[in-house]
Amino acid sequence: MTDLTRQPAHVQLRALERREISSRELLDLHLHRIDASTLNAVITRDDDVARQAAHTADERRARGEAGGVLDGLPITIKDSFETAGLRTTSGAQELADHIPDQDADAVARLRHQGAVIMGKTNAPAYCQDLHTDNALFGATLNPHDPARTVGGSSGGPAAAVAAHLTPADLGSDLAGSLRLPAHYCGVYGLRPTHGLVPARGHVPRPPGWLTSSDMVTPGPLARHPRDLDLLLTALTTPAPTEDTPWHVDLPTASKGIGELRVAIWAEDPNCPVDHETAQTLITLEKALIAAGARVRHTDGPVGFADSTRLFEQLLHATATATADDETAAAELAAARQLQDDDSSPRAIFLRRRTQTHRSWLRANEDRARLRSDWQRFFTEHDVLVTPAAPTPAIPAGSRTLTVDGQEQNFFDQTGWANLTTHIGLPSLVVPVTTPPQGLPLGVQIIGRPYADRVLLAVADGLASLRCVSE
């Protein structure tokens, strides 16, 4: 039999449905791969509980009972999501012994749809780095080149999916935290429309908090867009414990690849890309044109620099919620001592961290206006294609970003991803090329609000053209 662990999730599910393999057998195959891996991607396991869940799925299927869309599929979960009875650390030493008694809402939805949780994947401490490394578990290695980073903060999930340790993973995205690792590891990563998937139970915020950041969004990673579609169904279907009367019916694509109106934002002086990345966009553009799509270049629906400044202001605001009283008081005192003409990075940081509620309300109004600009743009275009990041994966542990020999801001790695973070638009990273002896290169596809399935259909169409990696 073909090694099913190397097949995408939808193929594994089909094998389960046809009784070609049991969930217990499929789980054991994945656990064997995890045992043999040296990537340090899966850092916490509970094999006995996972095997019991797989056995229950097998019994359910044997009785002919209806299961969820992921019934019996083994998957992993980013260690920032609370999992009932299974250690959740978010990579932080302070949480080394934290065992939640309740699932995060997104995890509960996956379990309700039959997913078998077989382990947790690595993340930097409190998800606050663009490398996946922490004092508890160490660094996760890139499956394509261990000397290169997997990105962060969903680096463990991306590496595990890329290395066939799991068919899919639940990651999270605040500042490109899901999309950057997907790009660096050569897998598909979807940041859904903000609000579709609840973030309660994601750390940070601290364990036990009922609220979450107004910008963080849980999202799936997998090796095929059809897998993301299945996971999106699971993640947007409320679990019984939520006791909610609503359900989501996301629109599906009404056009084929050849009918699309595609805009390409290939470059911007505020976030330069290297030659390889530019060539990747050209490769994709040629494939779209050959398929009949109407393609045009754009300077973007919004100003890159203005959008970035607003993103950073809102990001620093939402990050202050969990600061302890002593830290918050110290930052406020330091901000009051700043000179009016001080425009240093430290001064900008402190002002954003201590901004007044009035300032935040004004920024939120600017966000609404920016969202309107995006919406107008999508009345004339179906999707927008941008770089996923300025370069392929940078060296592991590096604190610099070099683009064609020129040093750029380290955080420009997520510059293109951050265009949509504070706006809440669905954004999908699609791997385009993964050379046999090279690093993956991908693009980002952006759509209007709730066009998540449209993006997945576009990616599926591109895969059928064989112009993207599978």
Disulfide bonds with the S-S distance in Angstrom:
none
